[in-house]
């Protein structure tokens, strides 16, 4: 279940809707970027219980999304690796090739078609050598774009300001009513 501690906020409906809008935009951006293989990232970016947390800490409201670790590679890319971390990367690339149903092409020189495992190995080697995305391109930014599209920071501030102002107005009007009766 999602954890929410609003402090003084009395109506959380607007905040819930903003989170849902952000997650919907993020999922759309992942799909539009072609970054869906098994769907783990899209499935994690949902408005389901335990996929996100909203908490107050002091005067800061924090939204935490629980996403698979590789979200950052889709978001920002990945630089070349040092001393072959292929043992970690190769199984994921092999699974990705299979899920995406990528068919190896024949080598133009030898006319031989590599096996799927050989293709995955070649992709892994390229990532180790050059990184994930080309050197002049550092990511697809689906989350950053979702944050901008939904204007979530300003929207949260507006929703919270409205909530706090409403509470202050209620308290003031109750106090004014008491003063005018005396």
Protein Blocks (a to p, Z undefined) as FASTA:
>chain_A
ZZddehjafblklmmmmmmmmmmmmmmmmmmnopafnommmmmmccbehkaccddehjac
cddddddfklmmmmnopaddehiiklmmmmmmmmmmmmnopacdddfklopacdfklmmm
mmmmmmmmnogcjfkbgbjklmmmmmmmnommmmmmmmmmmmmmmmmmmmmmmmmmmmmm
ZZ
